[in-house]
Amino acid sequence: MCGIAGFVHLDPSAMPPAETRLAWLAAMTGALRHRGPDGDGHILEGPAALGHRRLSIIDLSTGGQPMADANDLAVVSFNGEIYNFREIRRDLTTKGYIFRTNSDTEVIVNAWLDKGPDCLDLFEGMFAFALWDKRSRTLFAARDRFGKKPFVYTLQKGVFAFASEITALRTLPFMEFSVTTQALARFLSYEYVPTPQSIYKQVHKLRPGHYLLLHDGDITTAPYWDMPPPDPDTGQNEDELCERLRLLLAQAVKRRLVSDVPLGVFLSGGLDSSTVAAFMASMSARVKTFSIGFTEKSYDESSYARAVAKRFATDHHERILSAAECGGLLPGIVARFDEPMADPSIVPTYLLSKVTREKVTVALGGDGPDELFAGYEYFVGFNLAEKYLRLPRLLRKGLIEPIARRLPQSSGYVNPRAVARTFLAGAAAPRNLRVQTWLSAFSPEAQLSLWRHPDREFLAPGRLFSPTTRLFDAFPADAPLAKVFYTFARQYMLDYILVKVDRCSMMHSLEVRAPFLDRDLAEFACRLPISMKLRGDKRKYLLKKAVADILPPEILSRPKRGFLIPAAMWLRGSLAPHMDELLGESHLKRQGLFDPKAVARLRAEHQDGTCDHRKELWTLLVLQLWLAEHNPGIA
């Protein structure tokens, strides 16, 4: 795992001296030192400048980057891992390609020379890279199939620049970076900024499963892979599918054990991480597992992790923390993110990464099954909404909805009235926006009253949520729920889950691998009929059946909770001073973005229990913390 950065001058005659370009490149890679503390490399090749920060995982002695092929025809800066690089290397060797290292990086260069963009079909892994071909003076960049590794870029003033994080782009002294109110509005609804847009007007994110070519000043992007639609007739019964799933799980985990440094497993005690730990324990002696827990019992799930660790005799490491005190870490974590993100679980993910890095350099995680095997309650809710809408209107409007408005409020993990209100709002939305309506912090209607000078046309749901509707409508599946699965993976998992894990782990120079996002395993899951994933209210149906005789029964039967985050507790406690400062009237007036009266109303209704606004207040606070740290211009 590493950090990459660089730039290409579109007009070579306008390039500054080499010393200046190298200084710019060094500043870019310096901003990425946390991603790669083990080495720093820079190279100038004609109009191209490529930089690299290395976290040594494979080929510790000769794997430095940027790396050229043996004939010095192309050079690459690469972030990630190609798990099947040895097989690809054998094939390329038979074709006459020469290898001078034992690294997976050299495979990328030679595969490009052999196949061009089609080389991407060979790679199984997580990656983002930029390759400069000296022969054609072309920059070739790509991002892995699910977007586990980041790639951002900008084109300004005749210079194309790229990096693993926007932070590196911002070191370039001649670039401009401004935040638009439209991007802020998207953030307030999504709690992140959906790809390919970024928080900055001038910066774009390369889509997952896409590559980019820069040639003669023209930028083109194109897909090389996408998630396949479900196959209603697999030709196999459940037992055969379970056996196939177990084989694919074993293969995916085994591929991710390739390393020249110690590995471990994030272990929450949930189904997904426990499955990874179980398969890894069957292949390795004394697997190291890591978890965190909280002193407050209502938020502590460490007992489940200990049960799994005991079952598979792992070398288990846990850290028990005060949930109330952890909220105080949020401002520092938010400050280090190159974009704002309102997922409260960034705090425990940050802490888990810190604990894990004390013992290992690489960890396997359980990300992916919720999206690929239907693990979220939203999917059950989608079908429930379909049934609800078939009820007589008089029953819905005259009885059920009035009762829902009178349900009790709670500041605990589940607030009955808020759940009912959110469900009814999503049920009333179009199918292609139903789940996003449930996920949103601020609805378009709520934003209309929040902004001092809102772009009312942009806040129309059709424009605000256009990234979601485009994905939903374009996916070639008949069943609406299959389109929901796809949209979830291409937005929520991409920009919320995977970004969170990447940024929090790399803050501690820790590489995290996701076996469930193995290409073969993921394609198998995508093609499964919906009934093999969601059966009634039983989520992850086939996955649970496949591992039923492997995991402890209490792990299979426990409800999905994720990291239990005491956001309401934090807003009242350690984050209260930040709330008073950044969401107070004087600051909001000076800033000029949001109506102080609207924000005060949110806070008052939340405080007196009239309405649960923890999601809205949390998202607004995270945004204000990020804006205060990064001080971007607002366009």
C-alpha positions as CSV (number, residue, x, y, z in Angstrom):
1,M,0.0,0.0,0.0
2,C,1.4,3.3,-1.0
3,G,0.7,6.8,-2.1
4,I,1.1,8.0,-5.7
5,A,1.3,11.5,-7.2
6,G,2.5,13.3,-10.3
7,F,1.7,15.6,-13.1
8,V,2.1,16.0,-16.9
9,H,2.7,19.3,-18.7
10,L,0.5,19.3,-21.8
11,D,2.9,21.9,-23.5
12,P,6.4,20.7,-22.8
13,S,7.8,24.1,-23.9
14,A,6.0,25.7,-21.0
15,M,7.7,23.5,-18.4
16,P,9.7,25.1,-15.6
17,P,13.2,23.9,-14.7
18,A,13.7,20.4,-13.5
19,E,14.6,21.6,-10.0
20,T,11.2,23.3,-9.7
21,R,9.3,20.3,-11.0
22,L,11.1,18.0,-8.6
23,A,10.4,20.3,-5.7
24,W,6.7,20.3,-6.6
25,L,6.8,16.5,-6.8
26,A,8.5,16.2,-3.5
27,A,5.9,18.4,-1.8
28,M,3.1,16.2,-3.3
29,T,4.6,12.9,-2.0
30,G,5.5,14.6,1.3
31,A,1.8,15.2,1.8
32,L,1.3,11.4,1.4
33,R,4.0,10.2,3.8
34,H,1.4,8.5,6.1
35,R,0.5,6.3,3.1
36,G,4.1,5.2,2.6
37,P,6.7,5.8,5.3
38,D,9.2,3.3,4.0
39,G,10.4,5.1,0.9
40,D,10.1,8.1,-1.4
41,G,10.7,8.1,-5.1
42,H,10.6,10.7,-7.9
43,I,11.3,10.6,-11.6
44,L,11.0,13.1,-14.5
45,E,10.4,11.6,-17.9
46,G,9.9,14.3,-20.6
47,P,6.7,16.2,-19.7
48,A,5.7,13.7,-17.1
49,A,6.7,13.7,-13.4
50,L,5.9,10.6,-11.3
51,G,6.2,10.4,-7.5
52,H,5.7,7.6,-5.0
53,R,5.6,6.9,-1.2
54,R,6.2,3.3,-0.3
55,L,4.7,1.1,2.4
56,S,6.9,-2.1,1.9
57,I,4.7,-5.2,1.7
58,I,6.1,-7.4,-1.2
59,D,9.7,-7.5,-2.4
60,L,11.1,-5.4,0.4
61,S,14.6,-5.0,-1.1
62,T,14.0,-4.3,-4.8
63,G,10.4,-3.0,-5.1
64,G,11.1,0.7,-5.0
65,Q,9.1,3.0,-7.2
66,P,8.5,4.7,-9.7
67,M,9.5,1.5,-11.6
68,A,10.4,1.1,-15.3
69,D,10.5,-2.0,-17.4
70,A,13.8,-3.6,-18.3
71,N,13.9,-1.8,-21.6
72,D,13.0,1.6,-20.1
73,L,10.0,2.0,-22.3
74,A,7.4,2.8,-19.6
75,V,7.4,3.8,-15.9
76,V,4.7,3.4,-13.3
77,S,3.8,4.6,-9.9
78,F,1.5,2.1,-8.3
79,N,-0.6,1.9,-5.1
80,G,-2.1,-1.4,-4.0
81,E,-1.5,-5.1,-4.6
82,I,-1.9,-7.4,-7.5
83,Y,-2.5,-10.7,-5.8
84,N,-2.1,-12.9,-8.9
85,F,1.1,-11.2,-10.1
86,R,3.1,-14.5,-10.0
87,E,0.8,-16.2,-12.5
88,I,0.8,-13.1,-14.8
89,R,4.6,-12.9,-14.5
90,R,5.0,-16.5,-15.6
91,D,2.9,-15.9,-18.8
92,L,4.8,-12.7,-19.6
93,T,8.1,-14.4,-19.1
94,T,7.2,-17.0,-21.7
95,K,6.6,-14.2,-24.1
96,G,10.1,-12.8,-23.6
97,Y,9.5,-10.0,-21.1
98,I,12.3,-9.6,-18.6
99,F,11.8,-9.1,-14.9
100,R,14.5,-7.6,-12.6
101,T,12.5,-7.6,-9.4
102,N,10.1,-9.9,-7.5
103,S,7.4,-7.2,-7.1
104,D,3.9,-7.0,-8.5
105,T,4.7,-3.5,-9.7
106,E,6.9,-4.7,-12.6
107,V,4.1,-7.0,-13.8
108,I,1.9,-3.9,-14.4
109,V,4.5,-2.3,-16.7
110,N,5.1,-5.4,-18.8
111,A,1.5,-6.3,-19.0
112,W,0.8,-2.8,-20.4
113,L,3.5,-3.2,-23.0
114,D,2.0,-6.5,-24.0
115,K,-1.7,-5.8,-24.0
116,G,-2.3,-2.0,-23.6
117,P,-5.5,-1.2,-21.6
118,D,-6.6,-4.8,-22.0
119,C,-4.0,-5.7,-19.3
120,L,-6.5,-4.6,-16.7
121,D,-8.5,-7.8,-17.3
122,L,-5.5,-9.8,-16.0
123,F,-5.2,-8.1,-12.6
124,E,-6.9,-9.4,-9.5
125,G,-6.3,-7.0,-6.7
126,M,-6.8,-3.5,-5.3
127,F,-5.0,-0.8,-7.2
128,A,-4.6,2.7,-8.5
129,F,-1.7,3.5,-10.7
130,A,-0.4,6.0,-13.3
131,L,1.9,4.7,-16.0
132,W,3.9,6.9,-18.5
133,D,4.6,5.3,-21.9
134,K,7.6,7.0,-23.3
135,R,7.0,5.7,-26.8
136,S,3.6,7.2,-27.3
137,R,3.9,9.9,-24.7
138,T,0.7,8.7,-23.1
139,L,-0.3,8.6,-19.5
140,F,-2.4,5.4,-18.6
141,A,-4.1,5.4,-15.2
142,A,-6.6,2.9,-13.7
143,R,-8.5,2.2,-10.6
144,D,-9.5,-1.3,-9.3
145,R,-13.0,-2.8,-9.9
146,F,-14.6,-1.7,-6.7
147,G,-12.5,1.4,-6.0
148,K,-10.7,0.2,-2.9
149,K,-7.8,2.5,-3.8
150,P,-8.3,6.2,-4.6
151,F,-7.3,8.1,-7.7
152,V,-8.1,11.9,-8.0
153,Y,-7.0,14.2,-10.7
154,T,-7.3,17.8,-12.0
155,L,-6.5,19.6,-15.2
156,Q,-5.6,23.3,-14.8
157,K,-3.4,25.8,-16.5
158,G,-2.0,23.2,-19.0
159,V,-1.1,20.7,-16.3
160,F,-2.7,17.4,-15.6
161,A,-2.1,16.3,-12.0
162,F,-3.1,13.2,-10.1
163,A,-2.7,11.7,-6.6
164,S,-4.0,9.3,-4.1
165,E,-5.4,12.1,-2.1
166,I,-6.6,15.6,-2.8
167,T,-4.2,16.8,-0.1
168,A,-1.3,16.2,-2.4
169,L,-2.9,18.1,-5.3
170,R,-3.3,21.1,-3.1
171,T,0.5,21.4,-2.6
172,L,0.9,22.5,-6.2
173,P,1.3,26.3,-5.9
174,F,-0.3,27.2,-9.3
175,M,-3.5,25.2,-8.9
176,E,-6.8,26.7,-7.8
177,F,-9.2,24.8,-5.5
178,S,-12.7,26.0,-4.6
179,V,-15.7,24.4,-3.0
180,T,-19.1,24.8,-4.7
181,T,-22.4,25.1,-2.8
182,Q,-23.7,22.3,-5.0
183,A,-21.0,20.0,-3.7
184,L,-21.8,21.0,-0.1
185,A,-25.5,20.3,-0.8
186,R,-24.6,16.9,-2.1
187,F,-22.5,16.2,1.0
188,L,-25.3,17.3,3.4
189,S,-27.6,14.7,1.7
190,Y,-25.2,11.8,1.0
191,E,-22.8,12.4,3.9
192,Y,-20.1,12.1,1.3
193,V,-19.5,13.6,-2.2
194,P,-20.4,10.9,-4.8
195,T,-17.9,9.8,-7.4
196,P,-16.9,11.2,-9.9
197,Q,-17.5,14.6,-8.3
198,S,-15.3,15.7,-5.4
199,I,-15.8,18.4,-2.8
200,Y,-13.7,20.7,-5.0
201,K,-15.0,22.1,-8.3
202,Q,-11.6,21.4,-10.0
203,V,-11.0,17.9,-8.8
204,H,-12.5,14.6,-10.1
205,K,-12.3,11.0,-8.9
206,L,-11.7,8.2,-11.3
207,R,-14.7,5.8,-11.3
208,P,-14.0,2.3,-10.1
209,G,-13.5,-0.2,-12.8
210,H,-12.4,2.6,-15.2
211,Y,-9.1,3.6,-16.8
212,L,-7.9,7.0,-18.0
213,L,-5.8,7.9,-21.0
214,L,-4.0,11.3,-21.4
215,H,-2.7,11.8,-24.9
216,D,-2.0,15.0,-26.9
217,G,-3.8,17.0,-24.2
218,D,-7.0,14.9,-24.5
219,I,-8.4,13.0,-21.5
220,T,-10.6,10.0,-22.1
221,T,-12.0,7.6,-19.4
222,A,-13.6,4.3,-20.1
223,P,-14.9,1.3,-18.1
224,Y,-13.0,-2.0,-18.3
225,W,-15.3,-3.9,-15.9
226,D,-18.6,-3.7,-14.2
227,M,-20.7,-5.7,-11.8
228,P,-22.8,-8.3,-13.8
229,P,-26.6,-8.5,-13.3
230,P,-28.2,-11.4,-11.5
231,D,-28.8,-14.7,-13.3
232,P,-32.2,-16.0,-12.4
233,D,-31.2,-19.5,-13.3
234,T,-27.8,-20.6,-11.9
235,G,-28.3,-24.2,-12.8
236,Q,-27.2,-25.2,-9.3
237,N,-29.1,-26.1,-6.1
238,E,-28.5,-24.4,-2.8
239,D,-26.0,-27.0,-1.6
240,E,-24.0,-26.7,-4.7
241,L,-24.0,-22.9,-4.5
242,C,-22.9,-23.2,-0.8
243,E,-20.0,-25.4,-1.8
244,R,-19.0,-23.0,-4.6
245,L,-19.2,-20.1,-2.2
246,R,-16.9,-21.8,0.3
247,L,-14.3,-22.6,-2.4
248,L,-14.4,-19.0,-3.6
249,L,-14.0,-17.7,-0.1
250,A,-11.0,-19.9,0.5
251,Q,-9.4,-18.8,-2.8
252,A,-10.1,-15.1,-2.0
253,V,-8.5,-15.3,1.5
254,K,-5.5,-17.3,0.2
255,R,-4.8,-14.8,-2.5
256,R,-4.7,-12.0,0.1
257,L,-2.1,-13.8,2.3
258,V,0.6,-12.9,-0.2
259,S,3.0,-10.7,1.8
260,D,6.5,-10.4,3.0
261,V,5.4,-8.7,6.3
262,P,3.1,-9.9,9.1
263,L,-0.7,-10.0,8.6
264,G,-3.8,-9.9,10.9
265,V,-7.5,-9.7,10.8
266,F,-10.0,-7.0,11.8
267,L,-12.4,-8.9,14.0
268,S,-15.6,-7.3,15.1
269,G,-17.4,-10.5,15.9
270,G,-19.9,-10.0,13.1
271,L,-20.6,-12.5,10.4
272,D,-18.3,-11.0,7.8
273,S,-15.1,-10.5,9.7
274,S,-15.6,-13.8,11.6
275,T,-15.9,-15.6,8.2
276,V,-12.6,-14.1,7.1
277,A,-10.9,-15.0,10.4
278,A,-12.2,-18.6,10.1
279,F,-10.8,-19.2,6.6
280,M,-7.5,-17.5,7.4
281,A,-7.2,-19.6,10.5
282,S,-7.6,-22.7,8.4
283,M,-4.6,-21.6,6.3
284,S,-2.2,-20.0,8.8
285,A,-0.9,-20.9,12.2
286,R,-1.9,-18.7,15.1
287,V,-3.7,-15.9,13.2
288,K,-3.5,-12.4,14.9
289,T,-6.9,-10.8,15.3
290,F,-7.7,-7.3,16.5
291,S,-10.8,-5.7,17.9
292,I,-11.8,-2.7,20.1
293,G,-14.5,-2.5,22.7
294,F,-16.1,0.1,24.9
295,T,-16.4,0.4,28.7
296,E,-20.1,1.3,28.2
297,K,-21.8,-2.1,28.0
298,S,-24.6,-0.9,25.7
299,Y,-22.0,-0.1,23.0
300,D,-19.6,-2.9,23.7
301,E,-19.5,-6.0,21.4
302,S,-16.1,-7.2,22.2
303,S,-17.5,-10.5,23.7
304,Y,-18.5,-11.6,20.2
305,A,-15.0,-11.1,18.9
306,R,-13.5,-13.0,21.8
307,A,-15.9,-15.9,21.2
308,V,-14.6,-16.1,17.6
309,A,-11.0,-15.7,18.6
310,K,-11.5,-18.6,21.1
311,R,-13.2,-20.8,18.5
312,F,-10.3,-20.5,16.1
313,A,-7.5,-20.2,18.7
314,T,-6.2,-16.8,17.3
315,D,-3.7,-14.6,18.9
316,H,-6.3,-12.0,19.9
317,H,-5.6,-8.4,20.7
318,E,-8.2,-6.0,22.0
319,R,-8.4,-2.5,23.4
320,I,-11.3,-1.4,25.6
321,L,-12.0,2.3,25.4
322,S,-14.4,4.8,26.8
323,A,-17.1,5.5,24.2
324,A,-17.9,8.8,25.8
325,E,-14.3,10.0,25.5
326,C,-13.7,8.8,21.9
327,G,-15.9,11.5,20.4
328,G,-13.1,14.0,21.3
329,L,-11.0,12.4,18.6
330,L,-13.4,13.4,15.8
331,P,-12.0,16.9,15.1
332,G,-8.5,15.6,14.6
333,I,-9.6,12.8,12.3
334,V,-11.8,15.0,10.2
335,A,-8.9,17.4,9.8
336,R,-6.8,14.7,8.2
337,F,-9.5,13.7,5.6
338,D,-9.1,15.2,2.2
339,E,-12.9,15.4,1.9
340,P,-15.5,15.6,4.6
341,M,-17.2,12.3,5.6
342,A,-20.0,12.1,8.1
343,D,-19.8,8.4,9.0
344,P,-19.4,8.3,12.8
345,S,-17.6,5.0,12.7
346,I,-14.5,6.7,11.4
347,V,-13.6,7.1,15.1
348,P,-13.6,3.4,16.0
349,T,-12.1,2.5,12.5
350,Y,-9.3,4.9,13.2
351,L,-8.7,3.4,16.6
352,L,-8.9,-0.2,15.4
353,S,-6.3,0.7,12.7
354,K,-4.0,2.2,15.3
355,V,-4.3,-0.9,17.6
356,T,-3.7,-3.3,14.6
357,R,-0.7,-1.4,13.3
358,E,1.1,-1.9,16.6
359,K,1.5,-5.6,15.7
360,V,1.1,-6.0,11.9
361,T,1.4,-4.1,8.6
362,V,-1.4,-5.8,6.7
363,A,-4.9,-6.7,7.9
364,L,-7.8,-8.5,6.2
365,G,-11.2,-7.0,6.7
366,G,-14.8,-8.0,6.2
367,D,-16.0,-5.2,3.9
368,G,-18.3,-6.2,0.9
369,P,-20.9,-8.8,2.0
370,D,-23.5,-6.3,3.1
371,E,-23.6,-4.9,-0.4
372,L,-23.0,-8.2,-2.4
373,F,-25.1,-10.5,-0.2
374,A,-27.9,-8.1,0.9
375,G,-26.9,-7.5,4.5
376,Y,-28.5,-4.1,5.1
377,E,-32.0,-3.6,6.6
378,Y,-32.7,-1.2,3.8
379,F,-33.1,-4.1,1.4
380,V,-35.8,-5.6,3.6
381,G,-37.3,-2.1,3.9
382,F,-37.4,-1.8,0.2
383,N,-39.6,-4.8,-0.2
384,L,-41.7,-3.8,2.9
385,A,-42.3,-0.4,1.3
386,E,-43.7,-2.2,-1.8
387,K,-46.2,-4.1,0.4
388,Y,-47.0,-1.0,2.4
389,L,-47.9,1.0,-0.7
390,R,-50.4,-1.7,-1.7
391,L,-52.4,-1.1,1.4
392,P,-55.5,1.0,1.1
393,R,-54.7,4.7,1.2
394,L,-57.3,5.3,4.0
395,L,-55.5,2.7,6.1
396,R,-52.1,4.3,5.5
397,K,-53.1,7.9,5.8
398,G,-55.9,7.6,8.4
399,L,-54.4,5.1,10.8
400,I,-50.8,3.9,10.3
401,E,-49.1,7.3,9.7
402,P,-50.9,9.1,12.6
403,I,-49.8,6.3,14.9
404,A,-46.2,6.6,13.5
405,R,-46.1,10.3,14.4
406,R,-47.0,9.4,18.0
407,L,-44.4,6.7,18.6
408,P,-41.9,7.4,21.5
409,Q,-38.7,9.3,21.0
410,S,-35.3,7.8,22.1
411,S,-31.7,9.0,22.1
412,G,-30.6,5.3,22.2
413,Y,-29.3,3.2,19.3
414,V,-32.9,2.9,17.9
415,N,-35.4,5.8,17.9
416,P,-38.9,4.3,17.1
417,R,-40.4,7.6,15.9
418,A,-37.4,8.5,13.7
419,V,-37.4,5.0,12.2
420,A,-41.0,5.2,11.3
421,R,-40.7,8.7,9.9
422,T,-37.7,7.8,7.8
423,F,-39.5,4.6,6.5
424,L,-42.6,6.5,5.4
425,A,-40.5,9.2,3.6
426,G,-38.6,6.5,1.7
427,A,-41.8,4.6,0.9
428,A,-43.3,7.7,-0.7
429,A,-40.2,8.3,-2.8
430,P,-39.7,6.9,-6.3
431,R,-38.1,3.5,-6.4
432,N,-34.8,4.8,-7.7
433,L,-34.5,7.2,-4.8
434,R,-36.1,5.1,-2.0
435,V,-33.0,3.9,-0.4
436,Q,-31.1,7.1,-0.8
437,T,-34.0,8.9,0.9
438,W,-33.5,6.6,3.9
439,L,-29.8,7.2,3.9
440,S,-29.8,11.0,3.5
441,A,-29.0,13.2,6.4
442,F,-30.8,16.3,4.9
443,S,-33.7,15.9,2.6
444,P,-34.0,18.4,-0.3
445,E,-36.9,20.0,1.6
446,A,-34.8,20.3,4.8
447,Q,-32.0,21.9,2.8
448,L,-34.3,24.6,1.4
449,S,-34.8,26.0,4.8
450,L,-31.1,25.5,5.9
451,W,-29.3,27.5,3.2
452,R,-29.2,31.3,3.3
453,H,-29.1,31.5,-0.4
454,P,-30.0,28.1,-1.8
455,D,-29.8,27.1,-5.4
456,R,-33.4,26.0,-5.5
457,E,-33.1,24.4,-8.9
458,F,-30.1,22.3,-7.8
459,L,-32.0,21.2,-4.6
460,A,-34.7,19.6,-6.6
461,P,-34.4,15.8,-6.0
462,G,-33.9,15.1,-9.7
463,R,-30.7,17.2,-9.7
464,L,-29.4,16.7,-6.2
465,F,-29.7,12.9,-6.4
466,S,-28.8,12.6,-10.1
467,P,-25.7,10.4,-9.4
468,T,-28.0,7.8,-7.8
469,T,-30.7,7.9,-10.5
470,R,-28.1,7.5,-13.3
471,L,-26.7,4.4,-11.6
472,F,-30.1,2.9,-10.8
473,D,-31.5,3.5,-14.3
474,A,-28.4,2.3,-16.2
475,F,-27.9,-1.1,-14.5
476,P,-29.2,-3.8,-16.9
477,A,-31.4,-5.7,-14.4
478,D,-35.2,-6.1,-14.4
479,A,-35.7,-6.4,-10.7
480,P,-35.7,-3.0,-8.9
481,L,-34.0,-4.6,-5.9
482,A,-31.1,-5.8,-8.0
483,K,-30.7,-2.1,-9.2
484,V,-30.6,-1.1,-5.5
485,F,-27.8,-3.6,-4.7
486,Y,-25.8,-2.2,-7.6
487,T,-26.3,1.4,-6.6
488,F,-25.4,0.6,-3.0
489,A,-22.1,-0.9,-4.1
490,R,-21.3,1.8,-6.5
491,Q,-22.0,4.7,-4.1
492,Y,-22.4,3.8,-0.4
493,M,-19.8,1.1,-0.4
494,L,-17.4,3.1,-2.7
495,D,-17.5,6.5,-1.2
496,Y,-18.6,5.8,2.4
497,I,-17.3,2.4,3.5
498,L,-14.2,1.9,1.4
499,V,-13.0,5.5,1.7
500,K,-13.4,5.3,5.5
501,V,-11.3,2.2,5.7
502,D,-8.7,3.5,3.3
503,R,-8.2,6.8,5.0
504,C,-8.3,5.6,8.6
505,S,-6.0,2.7,8.0
506,M,-3.5,4.7,5.9
507,M,-3.3,7.3,8.6
508,H,-1.5,4.6,10.5
509,S,0.4,3.2,7.5
510,L,-1.7,0.0,7.6
511,E,-2.8,-1.9,4.5
512,V,-6.3,-3.4,4.7
513,R,-7.4,-6.1,2.2
514,A,-11.0,-7.1,1.4
515,P,-11.4,-10.8,0.5
516,F,-15.1,-10.5,-0.2
517,L,-14.3,-8.0,-3.0
518,D,-12.2,-10.6,-4.9
519,R,-13.3,-10.5,-8.5
520,D,-14.3,-14.2,-8.8
521,L,-16.2,-14.1,-5.5
522,A,-17.9,-10.8,-6.2
523,E,-19.0,-11.9,-9.7
524,F,-20.5,-15.0,-8.2
525,A,-22.4,-13.0,-5.7
526,C,-23.6,-10.5,-8.2
527,R,-25.0,-13.3,-10.4
528,L,-26.9,-14.9,-7.6
529,P,-30.7,-14.7,-7.8
530,I,-32.1,-12.2,-5.3
531,S,-33.7,-15.1,-3.4
532,M,-30.3,-16.5,-2.6
533,K,-29.4,-13.2,-0.8
534,L,-32.6,-12.0,0.7
535,R,-35.3,-14.4,1.6
536,G,-38.2,-12.7,3.4
537,D,-36.5,-10.8,6.2
538,K,-33.4,-13.2,6.2
539,R,-30.5,-11.2,4.9
540,K,-27.3,-12.8,3.6
541,Y,-29.2,-16.1,3.2
542,L,-26.7,-18.1,1.2
543,L,-23.6,-16.7,3.0
544,K,-25.0,-17.7,6.4
545,K,-25.9,-21.1,5.1
546,A,-22.5,-21.6,3.6
547,V,-20.7,-20.9,6.9
548,A,-23.3,-22.3,9.3
549,D,-21.1,-25.3,10.3
550,I,-18.0,-23.1,10.6
551,L,-18.9,-20.2,12.9
552,P,-20.3,-20.2,16.4
553,P,-24.1,-20.2,16.5
554,E,-24.3,-16.9,18.4
555,I,-22.4,-15.1,15.5
556,L,-24.9,-16.4,12.9
557,S,-27.9,-15.4,14.9
558,R,-26.8,-12.0,16.2
559,P,-28.4,-8.9,14.5
560,K,-26.3,-6.7,12.3
561,R,-25.3,-3.6,14.2
562,G,-21.9,-2.6,12.8
563,F,-19.9,-0.4,15.0
564,L,-22.3,0.9,17.7
565,I,-21.6,4.6,17.7
566,P,-22.8,6.8,20.5
567,A,-23.2,9.9,18.3
568,A,-26.0,11.3,20.4
569,M,-23.8,11.0,23.5
570,W,-20.9,12.7,21.8
571,L,-23.0,15.6,20.6
572,R,-24.1,16.2,24.2
573,G,-20.7,15.6,25.7
574,S,-17.2,15.9,24.2
575,L,-18.4,17.6,21.0
576,A,-20.7,20.0,22.7
577,P,-18.1,22.9,22.7
578,H,-17.6,22.4,18.9
579,M,-21.4,22.4,18.5
580,D,-21.7,25.7,20.4
581,E,-18.8,27.3,18.4
582,L,-19.3,26.1,14.8
583,L,-23.1,25.8,14.9
584,G,-23.6,29.0,16.9
585,E,-25.2,32.1,15.6
586,S,-22.1,34.3,15.4
587,H,-20.1,31.8,13.4
588,L,-22.9,31.0,11.0
589,K,-23.5,34.7,10.4
590,R,-19.8,35.3,9.6
591,Q,-19.7,32.2,7.4
592,G,-22.8,33.2,5.5
593,L,-23.8,29.7,4.2
594,F,-26.5,28.5,6.5
595,D,-29.5,30.2,8.2
596,P,-28.6,30.5,12.0
597,K,-32.3,30.3,12.8
598,A,-32.8,27.1,10.9
599,V,-29.7,25.5,12.7
600,A,-30.9,26.8,16.1
601,R,-34.3,25.2,15.4
602,L,-32.7,21.9,14.7
603,R,-30.6,22.0,17.9
604,A,-33.6,23.1,20.0
605,E,-35.9,20.4,18.7
606,H,-33.2,17.8,19.2
607,Q,-32.5,19.0,22.7
608,D,-36.1,19.1,23.9
609,G,-36.9,15.7,22.3
610,T,-39.4,17.1,19.8
611,C,-37.5,15.5,17.0
612,D,-34.4,13.3,16.6
613,H,-31.9,15.4,14.6
614,R,-28.7,13.6,15.5
615,K,-28.0,12.6,11.9
616,E,-28.5,16.1,10.6
617,L,-26.5,17.8,13.4
618,W,-23.7,15.3,13.1
619,T,-23.4,15.8,9.4
620,L,-23.5,19.6,9.7
621,L,-20.9,19.5,12.5
622,V,-18.5,17.3,10.5
623,L,-18.8,19.7,7.6
624,Q,-18.1,22.7,9.7
625,L,-15.1,21.0,11.3
626,W,-13.7,20.2,7.9
627,L,-14.3,23.7,6.5
628,A,-12.7,25.2,9.6
629,E,-9.6,23.1,9.1
630,H,-9.2,23.3,5.3
631,N,-10.5,26.9,4.7
632,P,-11.5,26.4,1.1
633,G,-12.8,29.2,-1.0
634,I,-16.6,28.9,-1.7
635,A,-17.6,29.3,-5.3
